[in-house]
Amino acid sequence: MSKDLDDLLTEYFQPEKLKAAFKAYEQQKTDFFQQGEPKVQMGVDGISYQTFKKELDLRCQLLSNRLFKGTYQFYSFREIEIPKPSGGKRVLSIATIRDVIVQKVLYDAIYKEIEKDFKATPRLDKVSCAYRKGKSAPYAASLIHHYIKQGFIFALDADIVKFFDKLSHEYLFEIIERKFGQDTLASKLLRRFIKAGGLPHRNQHGKTY
């Protein structure tokens, strides 16, 4: 399976596929009603949306070359604190544009293989909605409404505080290697992505913003 997946990644990491991923990201970040310029945040590399788009062909070719050679490394995330409605602050982690494209293409390539694990457990398949195609917040709400009509009166909305900050990376790497192999391109990229970390964004006076 892992070798087949690496073959699939070779197909997905072609420059044209990367350009298509950028176009999809561009559309995702465009306000449907205002139809202005996409609201694409800048990452730690300092490359703006305008610059990336202007040099799209060259940048996608360079990305493709590095992915095929196995030398691609993810940048750290640019971390920005924003106030929470309930008080306190939450941290937004902003990836560089090139990393977003690679993430999206990698997601599409491994999606079917990961979905097999959900389909093997029908109960999990029904209730797990995050980052799955066709399984969104509105879908979760419709599921709750379905059970309310059946007579249920309670729904549990729970969250694990700082789950991704506390999750054991070593355990996660073990799961990835069991699933995709130890020395495959998919495993190497996922490991590098997980280890990318974050970098607080500061202005010229050293103040975080």
Summary of the structure (lengths in Angstrom):
residues: 209
radius of gyration: 19.5
end to end distance: 44.4
largest distance: 59.1
contacts: 493
relative contact order: 0.15
helix: 54%
strand: 10%
